[in-house]
Amino acid sequence: MKTFMAKTGEVEQRWWVVDAADHRVGRLASEIAMILMGKHRPTYTPHVDTGDHVVVINAEKVEFGGKKWQQKVYRWYTGYMGLRSETAEHRRDRRPELIIEEAVRRMLPKSRLGRVMLDKLKVYAGPEHPHQAQQPAPLKLGV
């Protein structure tokens, strides 16, 4: 018996739509990361992109537990002295897609393959998305 190893281009990639309304950010991001990596398939191979495409809608309706909307702070370096920062509440008002994108990005591998996986994630603040031509199937997470 030999171990199966998937090859690039051999795996058929499907499209999924996930409704993020009323889901916790961390739990949602971990399940999305598993789908992007391909760990939900029996043919998972660590060095090959075996994951699917994920379209997330209603990103503005995600939830945090406790007082994280006021207490969670996102920081980034701009190249100038000091760090820029904003609270999760301010980020939700400004660009709610970034909350889910950052959470998923930090759960993926930190490599070239991880960046390819992240390109398969499409996040939209509202209920509309431009990927109807790919015929994405709805996916229930957290069931």
Beta strands, then each sheet from edge to edge (+ up, - down):
strand 1: 15-19
strand 2: 53-57
strand 3: 73-77
strand 4: 83-87
strand 5: 121-123
strand 6: 137-138
sheet 1: 5+ 2+ 1+ 6+
sheet 2: 3+ 4-
end
